């Protein structure tokens, strides 16, 4: 191992401002439409280079996730092999994003490893190439690699950057983990929502309108009373929505002040947080500062 110093890299969470299933492909995967919003909140990935080529996870593990299944470790090994890198890395995760909440924590950790090690190992691949590599780890990885809010189609990998206005979110984490595979297999899941046109949204479509729902909401509300209760409580302060296929719920506000007022009206028993939306990923701002440093 080298005497290299640790470096810290942000791995932001995301919200799906809407999520529709528009069909099913011959390979069994679902065709989706969604709008990704990156957040100014997330995990921290700490990295330290090694001279011996080993990739090692250091510190506490993600509960229920072995090192070989850890997306951050798999991302490092994938980039190392694909770019024929001789160096290795130690990886330490500081988790804040809850597992199973639909906030993209594992995918974001993997994306941060790809982007950061691409720089630290001096691979210097373009982001598009890293995003293509990351797709092999999960459909949400590319949006975190590219670092922009985006309209998503396909399985979530066809991304078009979208400029979103500043916004604040009251985010709630119900004490349940949503089983994604089980939800996708639920017979009551709506799989034939008519596709929306991105042009309609850009021309003035409001993601808070009833047209922009989440295909998993009715299924998850029926399966998990805790999620139903959280969405009901949030509906008293705004339009309550579900993110991804997880259990995480949120309401959007135009200003921090209005979000704080709403937060004060919610039951103290809810696990709430106030989070700002990001125009550019905190990871990319960190990368820019890192590249600009001597």
VOBA-754487 format. One record per residue (C-alpha): residue number from 1; residue in one letter; chain; x, y, z. Coordinates in steps of 0.2 Angstrom, whole numbers. Example, Ala and Ser with C-alpha at 12.3 -4.5 7.8 and 13.67 -1.06 7.14 Angstrom:
<1,"a","A",<62,-22,39>>;
<2,"s","A",<68,-5,36>>;
//
This chain:
<1,"x","A",<0,0,0>>;
<2,"x","A",<6,18,-4>>;
<3,"x","A",<7,32,8>>;
<4,"x","A",<-7,41,-1>>;
<5,"x","A",<-19,52,8>>;
<6,"x","A",<-37,49,9>>;
<7,"x","A",<-48,60,-2>>;
<8,"x","A",<-67,63,1>>;
<9,"x","A",<-80,63,-13>>;
<10,"x","A",<-99,67,-12>>;
<11,"x","A",<-111,54,-18>>;
<12,"x","A",<-128,64,-19>>;
<13,"x","A",<-145,57,-17>>;
<14,"x","A",<-159,59,-31>>;
<15,"x","A",<-177,61,-32>>;
<16,"x","A",<-188,55,-46>>;
<17,"x","A",<-200,69,-48>>;
<18,"x","A",<-211,57,-58>>;
<19,"x","A",<-209,39,-63>>;
<20,"x","A",<-220,30,-76>>;
<21,"x","A",<-219,13,-84>>;
<22,"x","A",<-224,14,-102>>;
<23,"x","A",<-221,-4,-108>>;
<24,"x","A",<-211,-20,-106>>;
<25,"x","A",<-197,-25,-118>>;
<26,"x","A",<-195,-43,-125>>;
<27,"x","A",<-180,-45,-113>>;
<28,"x","A",<-192,-43,-98>>;
<29,"x","A",<-186,-26,-93>>;
<30,"x","A",<-198,-11,-91>>;
<31,"x","A",<-198,4,-102>>;
<32,"x","A",<-198,19,-90>>;
<33,"x","A",<-200,38,-91>>;
<34,"x","A",<-194,49,-76>>;
<35,"x","A",<-187,65,-71>>;
<36,"x","A",<-171,64,-60>>;
<37,"x","A",<-168,78,-48>>;
<38,"x","A",<-151,78,-39>>;
<39,"x","A",<-150,84,-21>>;
<40,"x","A",<-138,93,-10>>;
<41,"x","A",<-137,78,2>>;
<42,"x","A",<-130,61,1>>;
<43,"x","A",<-116,49,6>>;
<44,"x","A",<-97,52,6>>;
<45,"x","A",<-85,41,-2>>;
<46,"x","A",<-68,41,5>>;
<47,"x","A",<-54,34,-7>>;
<48,"x","A",<-35,31,-4>>;
<49,"x","A",<-24,24,-18>>;
<50,"x","A",<-14,8,-16>>;
<51,"x","A",<1,3,-26>>;
<52,"x","A",<-2,-16,-25>>;
<53,"x","A",<-18,-16,-36>>;
<54,"x","A",<-29,-22,-22>>;
<55,"x","A",<-47,-15,-21>>;
<56,"x","A",<-53,-16,-3>>;
<57,"x","A",<-68,-10,7>>;
<58,"x","A",<-63,-2,24>>;
<59,"x","A",<-73,2,39>>;
<60,"x","A",<-92,-3,42>>;
<61,"x","A",<-101,-12,28>>;
<62,"x","A",<-118,-8,21>>;
<63,"x","A",<-130,-20,31>>;
<64,"x","A",<-134,-35,21>>;
<65,"x","A",<-122,-31,7>>;
<66,"x","A",<-106,-42,5>>;
<67,"x","A",<-90,-34,-1>>;
<68,"x","A",<-92,-43,-18>>;
<69,"x","A",<-109,-36,-20>>;
<70,"x","A",<-105,-19,-15>>;
<71,"x","A",<-108,-7,-30>>;
<72,"x","A",<-94,4,-25>>;
<73,"x","A",<-81,-10,-24>>;
<74,"x","A",<-88,-17,-41>>;
<75,"x","A",<-87,0,-49>>;
<76,"x","A",<-68,1,-44>>;
<77,"x","A",<-64,-16,-50>>;
<78,"x","A",<-74,-13,-67>>;
<79,"x","A",<-64,3,-70>>;
<80,"x","A",<-48,-5,-65>>;
<81,"x","A",<-50,-20,-77>>;
<82,"x","A",<-58,-10,-92>>;
<83,"x","A",<-44,4,-91>>;
<84,"x","A",<-30,-9,-87>>;
<85,"x","A",<-25,1,-71>>;
<86,"x","A",<-11,-6,-61>>;
<87,"x","A",<-15,4,-45>>;
<88,"x","A",<-29,-1,-32>>;
<89,"x","A",<-39,8,-20>>;
<90,"x","A",<-46,8,-2>>;
<91,"x","A",<-64,12,-1>>;
<92,"x","A",<-73,19,14>>;
<93,"x","A",<-92,23,14>>;
<94,"x","A",<-100,36,25>>;
<95,"x","A",<-119,31,23>>;
<96,"x","A",<-133,44,25>>;
<97,"x","A",<-144,39,11>>;
<98,"x","A",<-156,25,18>>;
<99,"x","A",<-156,8,9>>;
<100,"x","A",<-172,4,0>>;
<101,"x","A",<-178,22,0>>;
<102,"x","A",<-178,25,-19>>;
<103,"x","A",<-164,39,-16>>;
<104,"x","A",<-151,30,-27>>;
<105,"x","A",<-138,28,-13>>;
<106,"x","A",<-129,12,-20>>;
<107,"x","A",<-129,19,-38>>;
<108,"x","A",<-123,36,-32>>;
<109,"x","A",<-109,28,-22>>;
<110,"x","A",<-104,18,-38>>;
<111,"x","A",<-104,33,-49>>;
<112,"x","A",<-94,43,-37>>;
<113,"x","A",<-81,29,-37>>;
<114,"x","A",<-80,29,-56>>;
<115,"x","A",<-79,48,-57>>;
<116,"x","A",<-66,50,-43>>;
<117,"x","A",<-55,35,-48>>;
<118,"x","A",<-55,40,-66>>;
<119,"x","A",<-47,56,-60>>;
<120,"x","A",<-36,49,-46>>;
<121,"x","A",<-29,35,-57>>;
<122,"x","A",<-27,47,-72>>;
<123,"x","A",<-38,37,-83>>;
<124,"x","A",<-46,53,-89>>;
<125,"x","A",<-60,44,-99>>;
<126,"x","A",<-74,56,-104>>;
<127,"x","A",<-90,56,-93>>;
<128,"x","A",<-100,47,-107>>;
<129,"x","A",<-89,33,-107>>;
<130,"x","A",<-89,31,-88>>;
<131,"x","A",<-108,32,-89>>;
<132,"x","A",<-109,18,-102>>;
<133,"x","A",<-98,8,-90>>;
<134,"x","A",<-108,12,-75>>;
<135,"x","A",<-124,6,-84>>;
<136,"x","A",<-118,-12,-81>>;
<137,"x","A",<-119,-9,-63>>;
<138,"x","A",<-137,-2,-63>>;
<139,"x","A",<-149,9,-73>>;
<140,"x","A",<-147,24,-61>>;
<141,"x","A",<-128,25,-61>>;
<142,"x","A",<-127,35,-77>>;
<143,"x","A",<-137,50,-71>>;
<144,"x","A",<-125,51,-56>>;
<145,"x","A",<-110,50,-67>>;
<146,"x","A",<-116,64,-79>>;
<147,"x","A",<-120,75,-64>>;
<148,"x","A",<-135,84,-71>>;
<149,"x","A",<-154,84,-68>>;
<150,"x","A",<-161,74,-83>>;
<151,"x","A",<-176,67,-92>>;
<152,"x","A",<-174,48,-92>>;
<153,"x","A",<-181,35,-104>>;
<154,"x","A",<-178,17,-109>>;
<155,"x","A",<-173,8,-93>>;
<156,"x","A",<-168,25,-86>>;
<157,"x","A",<-152,26,-96>>;
<158,"x","A",<-157,37,-110>>;
<159,"x","A",<-154,54,-102>>;
<160,"x","A",<-157,72,-108>>;
<161,"x","A",<-151,86,-97>>;
<162,"x","A",<-165,97,-90>>;
<163,"x","A",<-163,114,-82>>;
<164,"x","A",<-174,114,-66>>;
<165,"x","A",<-179,129,-56>>;
<166,"x","A",<-172,130,-38>>;
<167,"x","A",<-182,120,-26>>;
<168,"x","A",<-182,114,-8>>;
<169,"x","A",<-189,97,-3>>;
<170,"x","A",<-196,90,14>>;
<171,"x","A",<-190,72,13>>;
<172,"x","A",<-197,58,24>>;
<173,"x","A",<-189,41,26>>;
<174,"x","A",<-203,28,32>>;
<175,"x","A",<-195,14,42>>;
<176,"x","A",<-197,1,28>>;
<177,"x","A",<-187,-5,14>>;
<178,"x","A",<-196,-7,-3>>;
<179,"x","A",<-192,-23,-12>>;
<180,"x","A",<-189,-17,-30>>;
<181,"x","A",<-190,-34,-38>>;
<182,"x","A",<-206,-38,-29>>;
<183,"x","A",<-214,-22,-33>>;
<184,"x","A",<-210,-24,-52>>;
<185,"x","A",<-218,-41,-51>>;
<186,"x","A",<-234,-35,-43>>;
<187,"x","A",<-249,-39,-54>>;
<188,"x","A",<-257,-22,-49>>;
<189,"x","A",<-243,-12,-56>>;
<190,"x","A",<-248,-1,-70>>;
<191,"x","A",<-236,-5,-85>>;
<192,"x","A",<-245,4,-99>>;
<193,"x","A",<-245,23,-95>>;
<194,"x","A",<-245,33,-111>>;
<195,"x","A",<-228,41,-114>>;
<196,"x","A",<-226,59,-111>>;
<197,"x","A",<-216,71,-122>>;
<198,"x","A",<-201,80,-115>>;
<199,"x","A",<-206,95,-126>>;
<200,"x","A",<-222,96,-117>>;
<201,"x","A",<-213,97,-100>>;
<202,"x","A",<-200,109,-106>>;
<203,"x","A",<-214,120,-113>>;
<204,"x","A",<-222,122,-96>>;
<205,"x","A",<-227,105,-89>>;
<206,"x","A",<-227,105,-70>>;
<207,"x","A",<-220,89,-62>>;
<208,"x","A",<-231,93,-47>>;
<209,"x","A",<-247,90,-58>>;
<210,"x","A",<-257,75,-57>>;
<211,"x","A",<-250,70,-74>>;
<212,"x","A",<-234,66,-66>>;
<213,"x","A",<-236,52,-54>>;
<214,"x","A",<-227,37,-48>>;
<215,"x","A",<-232,20,-55>>;
<216,"x","A",<-227,12,-38>>;
<217,"x","A",<-237,23,-27>>;
<218,"x","A",<-253,14,-26>>;
<219,"x","A",<-244,-3,-25>>;
<220,"x","A",<-233,2,-11>>;
<221,"x","A",<-247,11,-2>>;
<222,"x","A",<-257,-5,-2>>;
<223,"x","A",<-242,-16,4>>;
<224,"x","A",<-234,-4,17>>;
<225,"x","A",<-246,5,29>>;
<226,"x","A",<-231,15,35>>;
<227,"x","A",<-229,23,18>>;
<228,"x","A",<-247,26,16>>;
<229,"x","A",<-247,35,33>>;
<230,"x","A",<-232,46,28>>;
<231,"x","A",<-240,51,11>>;
<232,"x","A",<-256,55,20>>;
<233,"x","A",<-247,66,32>>;
<234,"x","A",<-237,75,19>>;
<235,"x","A",<-252,78,8>>;
<236,"x","A",<-258,90,22>>;
<237,"x","A",<-243,102,17>>;
<238,"x","A",<-242,100,-2>>;
<239,"x","A",<-242,87,-16>>;
<240,"x","A",<-235,71,-8>>;
<241,"x","A",<-225,60,-19>>;
<242,"x","A",<-215,44,-19>>;
<243,"x","A",<-197,43,-26>>;
<244,"x","A",<-191,29,-37>>;
<245,"x","A",<-197,11,-32>>;
<246,"x","A",<-192,15,-14>>;
<247,"x","A",<-201,20,1>>;
<248,"x","A",<-195,38,2>>;
<249,"x","A",<-208,52,1>>;
<250,"x","A",<-206,70,-2>>;
<251,"x","A",<-215,87,-5>>;
<252,"x","A",<-207,100,-16>>;
<253,"x","A",<-207,119,-12>>;
<254,"x","A",<-201,134,-21>>;
<255,"x","A",<-192,142,-6>>;
<256,"x","A",<-183,136,9>>;
<257,"x","A",<-195,147,20>>;
<258,"x","A",<-210,138,13>>;
<259,"x","A",<-202,121,16>>;
<260,"x","A",<-198,126,34>>;
<261,"x","A",<-215,131,38>>;
<262,"x","A",<-222,115,31>>;
<263,"x","A",<-209,105,41>>;
<264,"x","A",<-215,113,57>>;
<265,"x","A",<-233,107,53>>;
<266,"x","A",<-228,89,52>>;
<267,"x","A",<-229,76,66>>;
<268,"x","A",<-213,75,76>>;
<269,"x","A",<-213,56,74>>;
<270,"x","A",<-209,57,56>>;
<271,"x","A",<-191,55,50>>;
<272,"x","A",<-190,72,40>>;
<273,"x","A",<-176,81,33>>;
<274,"x","A",<-175,98,23>>;
<275,"x","A",<-165,96,7>>;
<276,"x","A",<-161,108,-7>>;
<277,"x","A",<-161,103,-25>>;
<278,"x","A",<-145,104,-35>>;
<279,"x","A",<-142,111,-52>>;
<280,"x","A",<-126,102,-54>>;
<281,"x","A",<-120,87,-44>>;
<282,"x","A",<-110,91,-29>>;
<283,"x","A",<-98,77,-35>>;
<284,"x","A",<-95,87,-51>>;
<285,"x","A",<-92,103,-41>>;
<286,"x","A",<-79,94,-31>>;
<287,"x","A",<-71,87,-47>>;
<288,"x","A",<-69,104,-54>>;
<289,"x","A",<-61,110,-38>>;
<290,"x","A",<-49,95,-38>>;
<291,"x","A",<-44,98,-56>>;
<292,"x","A",<-41,116,-52>>;
<293,"x","A",<-30,113,-37>>;
<294,"x","A",<-11,112,-40>>;
//
